[in-house]
Amino acid sequence: MALPSKSEVEDLVRSLNEVAQAYSDAPDLDGYMSRVQILDKARKLTQALITPDQKPNYHGLNMAELIAVRTFMRLKVLDAIPATGSISLDDLSKTTGVQDSLLERMGRILVASGFLDQTEPDGGEYKHTKFSLAYILDKPAPGHLYLAMYDEWFKHMHNFDDYLVERGEYTEPYDPTKNPYTAYYKQEGTPVWSIMMQHPERLQAFQTGMAGLDVAIPVTGHFDFSTLKNTPEEEANGVVELVDVGGGEGVVLNKILEAHPDLSPKSCALQERPEMIQLAKANSTLPSDVQLLEHDFMTEQPIKGAKAYFMRMILHDYADAVGVQILTRLAEAMSPDSRVLICEMVLAPRVGEADFASAVLDQAVMTMGGKERTEAGFQKMFGAAGLELVQTWRVPGVPGGCVEARLKK
């Protein structure tokens, strides 16, 4: 039993009390950081009190909670619990058509983990917590991000040890067509996105969930896109201000244009697969004068000498070697004044309470042969593509950033 001494516990409690004095419920950066500091100290206290003998039980609780949450979401059990008030086990069973014994056993785990609650100390009716309410999928909510992580990551990675041993190759997945995701569907050799498109409803759920990452990887607030505004001479020469490479149907580019009205839509371009360009046209996602171009970023970049080539949450889907290929195509099209802007997670050398989500996402994209990177990781990849890192632009308090690179001098 590796238990801390009484004085060690007192020191940890004292440290927790000190940061608790600065607690703020304000929805700004200062409030967020005050809560992060409290959580960090509370976690250290909890870790000190848990013994190695107990750790497997907590791991088991985590695993059981993941399964129970997904099951309750799939069977619409959370929807059947009133937003306010409570519901008996019998009524919950009748409403959902799920056996009462199964509900009770799954619910027991969720109450123990704090995801759900009951009305009495020794049981009682079931009621929502702030967490379970956020997992009802009647509108975009945190539950969509959980759904994306469970269905498109956890299901494919739970037997990652078997995956490595069966291949006899103990390396990070690096092939976008041969990885844990493609192996799960027995479609090795097929790109992940092609497999996703075989299930349109899951692709839609995945995209909705990924929108939840906007807080961690903000679209604006880091790099000043207004600095890309053309001079009259550049405008006359048809210089493109911003190319959103692989930008989906244009939602992100539209946010940039709204936040930076100095940019001219006619001097901006969206590049994507044909089906996404058609979607952008059908939904009128962007101003009508934005250039919409069908393009595969693995091939030659058709827009030469743009002021900026922007990619958000693209490179993290690929291993370093593939990322270098993508960046090389951009470098070949760049002028000395052009820049590449990569907007995604920028891992710290050691992650903690404030940024552990970046390490979680790193394992999630590993499922499909992708990778999150440190600043040094970006620098290495840029160098191999003939680029050099200029600066990492950040929004305080979030793990995502915008990494700027230019041609090597």
C-alpha positions as CSV (number, residue, x, y, z in Angstrom):
1,M,0.0,0.0,0.0
2,A,1.7,3.2,-1.2
3,L,-0.1,5.8,1.0
4,P,1.1,9.4,1.4
5,S,2.0,10.6,4.9
6,K,-0.3,12.8,6.8
7,S,1.9,15.8,6.2
8,E,2.0,15.2,2.5
9,V,-1.8,15.1,2.4
10,E,-2.0,18.3,4.5
11,D,0.4,20.0,2.0
12,L,-1.7,18.9,-0.9
13,V,-4.9,20.1,0.7
14,R,-3.3,23.4,1.6
15,S,-2.1,23.8,-2.0
16,L,-5.7,23.1,-3.2
17,N,-7.2,25.6,-0.8
18,E,-4.7,28.3,-2.0
19,V,-5.8,28.0,-5.6
20,A,-9.4,27.7,-4.6
21,Q,-9.2,31.2,-3.2
22,A,-8.8,32.5,-6.8
23,Y,-11.8,30.6,-8.2
24,S,-13.9,32.5,-10.7
25,D,-17.0,31.4,-12.4
26,A,-16.5,34.0,-15.2
27,P,-16.7,32.6,-18.7
28,D,-13.4,34.2,-19.7
29,L,-9.8,33.1,-19.8
30,D,-9.1,34.1,-16.2
31,G,-12.1,32.1,-15.0
32,Y,-11.1,29.1,-17.1
33,M,-7.5,29.1,-15.9
34,S,-8.7,29.4,-12.2
35,R,-10.7,26.3,-12.7
36,V,-7.8,24.5,-14.4
37,Q,-5.5,25.2,-11.5
38,I,-8.1,23.9,-9.0
39,L,-8.6,20.7,-11.1
40,D,-4.9,20.2,-11.3
41,K,-4.4,20.4,-7.5
42,A,-7.5,18.2,-6.9
43,R,-6.2,15.6,-9.3
44,K,-2.8,15.5,-7.6
45,L,-4.6,15.0,-4.2
46,T,-6.7,12.2,-5.7
47,Q,-3.7,10.5,-7.3
48,A,-1.9,10.6,-4.0
49,L,-4.7,8.9,-2.1
50,I,-5.4,6.2,-4.7
51,T,-3.2,3.1,-4.1
52,P,-1.8,0.9,-6.8
53,D,-4.2,-1.8,-5.7
54,Q,-7.2,0.5,-6.3
55,K,-6.0,1.8,-9.7
56,P,-7.4,-1.2,-11.7
57,N,-10.8,-0.6,-10.2
58,Y,-10.7,3.0,-11.4
59,H,-9.6,1.9,-14.8
60,G,-12.5,-0.5,-14.8
61,L,-14.9,2.2,-13.8
62,N,-13.7,4.3,-16.8
63,M,-14.1,1.4,-19.2
64,A,-17.6,0.5,-17.9
65,E,-18.7,4.2,-18.0
66,L,-17.6,4.5,-21.7
67,I,-19.7,1.5,-22.6
68,A,-22.7,2.5,-20.5
69,V,-22.8,6.0,-21.8
70,R,-22.7,4.9,-25.5
71,T,-25.4,2.3,-24.8
72,F,-27.7,4.8,-23.1
73,M,-27.2,7.2,-26.0
74,R,-27.9,4.6,-28.6
75,L,-31.0,3.3,-26.9
76,K,-32.3,6.9,-26.2
77,V,-32.3,6.3,-22.5
78,L,-31.0,9.8,-21.7
79,D,-33.8,11.3,-23.8
80,A,-36.3,9.5,-21.7
81,I,-35.1,11.0,-18.4
82,P,-36.9,14.3,-17.8
83,A,-34.7,17.5,-18.1
84,T,-36.0,18.5,-14.7
85,G,-37.3,16.0,-12.1
86,S,-36.8,12.3,-12.1
87,I,-38.1,9.0,-13.4
88,S,-38.5,5.6,-11.8
89,L,-36.7,2.5,-13.1
90,D,-40.1,0.9,-14.0
91,D,-41.2,4.0,-16.0
92,L,-37.8,4.3,-17.7
93,S,-38.1,0.7,-18.8
94,K,-41.6,1.1,-20.2
95,T,-40.6,4.4,-22.0
96,T,-37.5,3.0,-23.7
97,G,-38.4,-0.7,-24.1
98,V,-35.2,-1.6,-22.4
99,Q,-35.3,-4.4,-19.7
100,D,-35.4,-2.9,-16.2
101,S,-32.5,-5.1,-15.0
102,L,-30.3,-4.0,-17.9
103,L,-31.1,-0.3,-17.2
104,E,-30.4,-0.8,-13.5
105,R,-27.0,-2.4,-14.1
106,M,-25.8,0.1,-16.6
107,G,-27.3,3.0,-14.6
108,R,-25.4,1.8,-11.5
109,I,-22.1,2.5,-13.3
110,L,-23.2,5.9,-14.5
111,V,-24.3,7.0,-11.0
112,A,-21.1,5.7,-9.5
113,S,-19.1,7.8,-12.0
114,G,-21.2,10.9,-11.5
115,F,-22.6,11.0,-15.0
116,L,-26.2,10.3,-13.8
117,D,-27.7,10.8,-10.4
118,Q,-30.5,9.3,-8.2
119,T,-32.9,11.0,-5.9
120,E,-32.0,9.1,-2.7
121,P,-28.6,8.3,-1.1
122,D,-29.5,4.6,-1.3
123,G,-31.0,4.7,-4.8
124,G,-34.3,6.2,-5.8
125,E,-35.4,7.5,-9.2
126,Y,-32.9,8.5,-11.9
127,K,-32.2,12.2,-12.7
128,H,-29.9,14.1,-15.0
129,T,-26.7,15.8,-14.1
130,K,-25.1,18.6,-16.1
131,F,-23.0,16.0,-17.9
132,S,-25.8,13.7,-19.0
133,L,-28.0,16.6,-20.2
134,A,-25.1,17.7,-22.5
135,Y,-25.2,14.2,-24.1
136,I,-28.7,14.4,-25.4
137,L,-28.3,14.8,-29.2
138,D,-31.3,17.1,-30.0
139,K,-28.9,19.9,-30.9
140,P,-25.1,20.2,-31.3
141,A,-23.6,19.5,-27.9
142,P,-20.6,17.9,-26.2
143,G,-22.3,14.6,-26.6
144,H,-21.7,14.7,-30.3
145,L,-17.9,15.0,-29.7
146,Y,-18.1,11.9,-27.4
147,L,-20.0,10.1,-30.1
148,A,-17.4,10.9,-32.7
149,M,-14.6,9.8,-30.3
150,Y,-16.3,6.5,-29.3
151,D,-17.5,5.4,-32.8
152,E,-14.5,6.6,-34.9
153,W,-11.7,6.1,-32.4
154,F,-12.4,3.9,-29.4
155,K,-14.1,1.1,-31.3
156,H,-11.1,0.8,-33.6
157,M,-8.3,1.2,-31.0
158,H,-9.5,-0.9,-28.1
159,N,-7.4,-3.8,-29.4
160,F,-4.5,-1.8,-30.5
161,D,-2.0,-4.1,-28.8
162,D,-3.4,-7.0,-30.9
163,Y,-3.1,-4.9,-34.1
164,L,0.6,-4.2,-33.4
165,V,1.4,-7.8,-32.5
166,E,-0.4,-9.3,-35.5
167,R,1.6,-7.1,-37.9
168,G,4.9,-7.6,-36.0
169,E,5.6,-4.0,-36.7
170,Y,5.8,-1.9,-33.5
171,T,5.6,1.5,-35.1
172,E,3.0,4.3,-35.2
173,P,0.4,3.8,-38.0
174,Y,1.6,5.8,-40.9
175,D,-0.5,4.7,-44.0
176,P,-3.8,6.5,-44.6
177,T,-5.1,3.3,-46.3
178,K,-3.7,0.7,-43.8
179,N,-4.3,1.5,-40.2
180,P,-6.5,0.4,-37.2
181,Y,-9.5,2.1,-38.8
182,T,-9.2,0.3,-42.1
183,A,-8.3,-2.9,-40.4
184,Y,-11.5,-2.7,-38.2
185,Y,-13.7,-2.6,-41.4
186,K,-11.5,-5.2,-43.2
187,Q,-10.9,-2.6,-46.0
188,E,-7.2,-2.2,-45.9
189,G,-6.1,-0.3,-49.0
190,T,-9.2,2.0,-48.9
191,P,-8.8,5.6,-47.6
192,V,-10.4,6.3,-44.3
193,W,-12.6,9.0,-45.7
194,S,-13.9,6.7,-48.4
195,I,-15.0,4.2,-45.6
196,M,-16.7,7.0,-43.7
197,M,-18.6,8.0,-46.7
198,Q,-20.1,4.5,-46.9
199,H,-22.0,5.4,-43.8
200,P,-23.5,9.0,-44.4
201,E,-25.2,9.2,-41.0
202,R,-22.0,8.4,-39.1
203,L,-20.0,10.8,-41.3
204,Q,-22.5,13.5,-40.4
205,A,-22.3,12.7,-36.7
206,F,-18.5,12.7,-36.9
207,Q,-18.5,16.2,-38.6
208,T,-20.9,17.5,-36.0
209,G,-18.7,16.2,-33.2
210,M,-15.6,17.7,-34.7
211,A,-17.2,21.1,-34.6
212,G,-16.9,20.7,-30.8
213,L,-13.2,21.2,-31.3
214,D,-13.6,24.8,-32.2
215,V,-12.9,25.8,-28.6
216,A,-9.7,23.9,-28.5
217,I,-8.6,24.8,-32.0
218,P,-10.2,28.2,-32.7
219,V,-10.6,29.5,-36.2
220,T,-9.6,33.1,-35.5
221,G,-8.0,35.0,-32.6
222,H,-4.4,33.8,-33.3
223,F,-3.0,34.8,-36.7
224,D,-4.2,38.3,-37.9
225,F,-5.7,37.4,-41.3
226,S,-6.3,41.1,-42.1
227,T,-2.6,41.4,-42.8
228,L,-3.2,39.4,-46.0
229,K,-5.3,42.2,-47.5
230,N,-4.1,43.1,-51.0
231,T,-2.7,46.4,-51.9
232,P,-4.4,48.1,-55.0
233,E,-1.4,46.9,-57.1
234,E,-1.8,43.3,-55.8
235,E,-5.5,43.4,-56.4
236,A,-5.0,44.6,-60.0
237,N,-2.5,41.7,-60.6
238,G,-5.0,39.2,-59.3
239,V,-3.0,38.0,-56.3
240,V,-4.9,35.6,-54.2
241,E,-5.1,36.6,-50.5
242,L,-6.0,33.3,-48.9
243,V,-6.4,29.7,-50.1
244,D,-8.3,27.4,-47.8
245,V,-6.8,24.0,-48.8
246,G,-9.1,21.1,-47.9
247,G,-11.5,23.4,-46.3
248,G,-14.7,21.3,-46.4
249,E,-17.7,23.1,-47.6
250,G,-16.3,26.4,-46.5
251,V,-17.6,27.0,-43.0
252,V,-14.1,27.9,-41.6
253,L,-13.3,30.2,-44.5
254,N,-16.6,31.9,-44.0
255,K,-15.8,32.5,-40.4
256,I,-12.5,34.0,-41.3
257,L,-14.1,36.3,-43.8
258,E,-16.8,37.4,-41.3
259,A,-14.1,38.1,-38.7
260,H,-11.8,40.0,-41.1
261,P,-14.0,42.0,-43.5
262,D,-10.9,43.7,-44.9
263,L,-10.3,40.5,-46.9
264,S,-11.9,40.4,-50.4
265,P,-14.0,37.3,-51.0
266,K,-13.1,37.4,-54.7
267,S,-9.4,37.2,-53.7
268,C,-10.0,34.1,-51.6
269,A,-10.4,30.4,-52.7
270,L,-11.7,27.2,-51.3
271,Q,-10.2,23.9,-52.5
272,E,-11.8,20.6,-51.8
273,R,-13.0,17.3,-53.2
274,P,-15.7,17.5,-55.8
275,E,-18.5,16.4,-53.5
276,M,-17.6,19.1,-50.9
277,I,-17.4,21.8,-53.6
278,Q,-20.9,20.8,-54.7
279,L,-22.1,21.0,-51.1
280,A,-20.6,24.5,-50.7
281,K,-22.5,25.5,-53.9
282,A,-25.8,23.9,-52.8
283,N,-25.7,25.4,-49.3
284,S,-24.3,28.8,-50.4
285,T,-21.9,28.5,-47.5
286,L,-19.6,31.3,-48.9
287,P,-20.0,34.6,-50.6
288,S,-20.8,34.0,-54.2
289,D,-17.5,35.6,-55.5
290,V,-15.2,33.2,-53.5
291,Q,-13.3,30.9,-55.9
292,L,-14.5,27.3,-55.5
293,L,-12.0,24.8,-56.9
294,E,-12.0,21.1,-57.1
295,H,-8.5,20.0,-55.9
296,D,-6.6,17.1,-54.5
297,F,-3.9,18.5,-52.2
298,M,-1.6,15.6,-53.0
299,T,-1.3,17.0,-56.5
300,E,0.2,20.1,-57.9
301,Q,-1.1,23.3,-56.4
302,P,-2.8,25.3,-59.2
303,I,-2.9,28.7,-57.4
304,K,0.6,30.1,-57.6
305,G,2.0,32.8,-55.4
306,A,-0.9,33.2,-53.0
307,K,-0.3,35.3,-50.0
308,A,-1.3,32.5,-47.7
309,Y,-2.2,28.8,-48.0
310,F,-4.3,27.8,-45.0
311,M,-5.0,24.3,-43.7
312,R,-7.1,23.6,-40.6
313,M,-7.1,20.1,-39.1
314,I,-5.7,18.5,-42.3
315,L,-2.1,17.6,-41.6
316,H,-3.0,15.9,-38.3
317,D,-4.9,13.2,-40.4
318,Y,-1.5,12.1,-41.9
319,A,1.8,10.8,-40.8
320,D,5.0,12.9,-41.2
321,A,6.0,11.4,-44.6
322,V,2.6,12.1,-46.1
323,G,2.5,15.6,-44.5
324,V,5.8,16.4,-46.1
325,Q,4.3,15.5,-49.5
326,I,1.3,17.8,-48.9
327,L,3.6,20.7,-47.8
328,T,5.9,20.1,-50.7
329,R,3.1,20.7,-53.2
330,L,2.4,24.0,-51.4
331,A,6.0,25.0,-51.3
332,E,6.3,24.5,-55.1
333,A,3.6,27.0,-55.6
334,M,4.7,29.6,-53.1
335,S,6.5,32.9,-53.8
336,P,9.1,34.3,-51.4
337,D,6.3,36.4,-49.7
338,S,3.8,33.5,-49.5
339,R,3.2,31.7,-46.2
340,V,1.7,28.5,-45.0
341,L,-0.7,28.6,-42.1
342,I,-1.4,25.3,-40.3
343,C,-4.2,25.6,-37.7
344,E,-4.4,22.6,-35.4
345,M,-3.2,21.2,-32.0
346,V,0.3,22.2,-31.0
347,L,1.4,19.7,-28.4
348,A,3.4,20.8,-25.4
349,P,6.5,18.8,-24.5
350,R,4.6,17.6,-21.4
351,V,0.8,17.9,-21.3
352,G,-1.2,18.6,-18.1
353,E,-4.6,19.6,-16.9
354,A,-4.9,22.5,-19.3
355,D,-4.0,20.7,-22.5
356,F,-4.4,16.9,-22.0
357,A,-7.1,17.0,-24.7
358,S,-4.4,17.5,-27.3
359,A,-2.8,14.2,-26.3
360,V,-6.2,12.5,-26.4
361,L,-6.8,13.8,-30.0
362,D,-3.3,12.6,-30.9
363,Q,-4.3,9.0,-30.1
364,A,-7.6,9.5,-31.8
365,V,-6.0,10.5,-35.1
366,M,-3.5,7.7,-34.7
367,T,-6.4,5.4,-35.5
368,M,-6.3,6.6,-39.1
369,G,-2.6,7.0,-39.4
370,G,-2.6,10.6,-38.3
371,K,-0.5,12.6,-35.8
372,E,-0.7,15.7,-33.6
373,R,2.7,17.5,-33.4
374,T,4.8,19.6,-31.1
375,E,6.3,22.8,-32.5
376,A,9.5,20.9,-33.0
377,G,7.6,18.2,-34.9
378,F,6.2,20.9,-37.3
379,Q,9.6,22.4,-37.7
380,K,11.1,19.0,-38.7
381,M,8.3,18.4,-41.3
382,F,8.6,22.0,-42.7
383,G,12.3,21.6,-43.1
384,A,11.8,18.4,-45.2
385,A,9.4,20.3,-47.5
386,G,11.7,23.3,-48.1
387,L,10.0,25.5,-45.5
388,E,10.9,27.0,-42.2
389,L,8.8,27.8,-39.2
390,V,8.3,31.5,-38.6
391,Q,6.1,31.7,-35.6
392,T,3.4,29.8,-33.7
393,W,0.4,32.0,-33.1
394,R,-1.8,31.1,-30.1
395,V,-4.9,32.0,-28.3
396,P,-4.1,32.0,-24.5
397,G,-5.5,29.1,-22.6
398,V,-6.2,26.7,-25.5
399,P,-3.9,23.9,-26.9
400,G,-4.6,24.7,-30.5
401,G,-2.7,27.3,-32.5
402,C,-1.7,28.6,-36.0
403,V,1.8,27.6,-37.1
404,E,3.2,29.9,-39.8
405,A,5.9,28.8,-42.2
406,R,7.6,30.4,-45.2
407,L,10.1,29.2,-47.9
408,K,13.6,28.6,-46.6
409,K,15.8,31.5,-47.1
